[in-house]
Amino acid sequence: MSGSGPDHEAVTIRDGTARDGAACAAIYAPFVRETAVTFETDPPPGEELARRIAAAQQQHAWLVAERGGALLGYAYGGAYRPRRAYSRTAETSVYLAPEAAGQGVGRLLYGALLDRLRELGYGTAVAGMTPPNPASAALHRSLGFTLVGSFQRVGRKFGRWHGCDWWELALADQVEEP
């Protein structure tokens, strides 16, 4: 799967592999260190991201976007909750390198992830987002997600409480019973 950005070089979407761990960690680290976008407080090393990629690939998906051999971002799905009745619901996330923002890479990448989750038999995607995050909210809305609820103070980072908005997207009406 591919698309073109402003520099007209194709963006390629592919399955992430352990080899992408360091590049994904480099994209993720500034979000961890400098923002409340994630409630993770210590940037994980590449080896940990390689482990997460392998885990996501077992039952969900981890996709990366690249252009000219450079990783622009990644999106992944994972388990929402451990109880069996939740097994057809995937929690999703997407992270982009700063140079990829505003070029449609996030929409291409996240759209590919949602398609993959549909192919894998998932019926619902959910995403948590620390507000305010207008760019992420706009991306989720553009892909059909609906804001379904908000926690006001669930994550403590940088000396204060942060909320979390929850978004939901129906992927398929008919899914296999867990």
N, C-alpha and C positions, 0 to 999 in steps of 0.2 A: 504494500500500500504506500502511495506517495502523493505528495502535493507540492506546489511551488510556492516559495516565499518571495519577498520583494526583490531578492537578488537573483531570482529565476533559477536557482539551483534547486533541484528536487529535494524535498524532505522525505526521508524513508522512515516508515514505521515498521519495527520488527520486534520479535520476542527478545526480552532481555536475557542475558546470560551472566554467569559469575564474572566474566571478563569485564562487564559493565559496572561492577561494584564500586570501583574507585571513582569513576566519572559520576555515577549517581550520588555518591557520598559528597563529592565536590559541589554538585548542584544543591544538595540538601543542606549542607553545613551552614551557609549564611541564613537560611530560614530558621534553623535551630538557634544560632548564636544571636541573631539580630531582631527576630520577630516573635510574635505569639501565634503565628500561623500554625505552628505545630506546638504541642505541649511537651515535646521531647526537649530536654534541657542540656544534654551533652551530645555534640555531633558524633554519630557513630562512624567508625572507620570503614574503609572499603570492604574489608573482610566481613563485617556485619551486614552491609548492604548486599554483598554477594550471597550471604546466607538467606537474607530476606527474599531476594530474587528467586532463589531455588525453592523456598517454601511457597511463595505465591504461585509458582509455575506448577506445583503439584495438583492443586484443585481450582485455582482461579487463573490469574494472568498477571504478567508484568511486561509492559511494552515500553520501548524506548523510541525516541525520535532522533534522527541524526541527519546532518547535512554535511557533505564533504568529509565524512569520517569523524566529525565532531558531534558529541552528544548534546542535544538541545533540551532534552527533558525526558521525563518518564511518568507513566501512569500505571497504577496497579489496583487490583481487587484482592480482597481478603475476606476472611470470615467476619460476619457482623457480630454474632454472639455464639457461644458454644452449644446451646441447646439445639437439639435435632430439628425442631420446627423452624428454626431460622436458617437452615442449611441451603435454601434456595434464594437467600438474600446475601448480597455482597456489599461490603463497605469499600468505597473507592477513594482514591487520592490521585492528584496530579501535581507535579512540580516542574517548573521550567527554569532554565538558565536565563539570566537577565537579558542576554542578547536575543533570546527567542520571544520575548514578550511582545504582544501587539502585532504578531505576524500571522496569526491563525494556526500556529503550531499546536497550542493547547487544545483547540477545538478538534483538529485533525487527530491528535493523539488520544484524547479522551473519547472521542467518537469511536475510534478503533477499539478502545478498551471495552466500551459498552457493547459494541457488536460482538466482540469475542465472548463476553459474559453471556450474551443471548445464545450464542452458539453452544456454550457449555451448559445451557439449561437453567440459567439463573432467571428468576422472575422479577426481582426487585434489586435496584441499586440504591444505596444510601450514602450520604457524604456529610461529614461534620466540618464546620467552617467557623473559625474564630472571627467574629465581627469586630470592626467593619472591614470588609474585604470586597469592595465593589467589583473589582476585576473578576474574582472567582465567582461572585454571585451572578454576574452577567454571563459568564461562561456556563454555569450550571443552568441558568434560565434558558439560554440559547439551545441547550441540549434537551430541554424538556423537563428538567428537575423542578420540583415545587418545594418551597419552604414550608415545612410541616411543624416546626416547633423550635423553641430556644431555651437553653439553660442560661441563666444570668451570671453564675459564678461557679464554674466547675474546674477550671485550671488555674493554678497559681504559678505565675512566671514573672520575672522582673519586678518582684516586690508588690505585685497586685493581683487581684482576681480578674479572670477573663471568662467570657461566656462562650457558648458554642451554639451555632445555628445548625439545625438538622434539615437536610434536603433529601427528597425521595423521588425516584423515577421508576415507573412500571416498565419493565423490560419485556415481559411476556405474560399473558393471562393464563395460559395453560402450561404448567410445569409438572414434572414428575414429583409425586409425593415423596417426602424424605423417608 
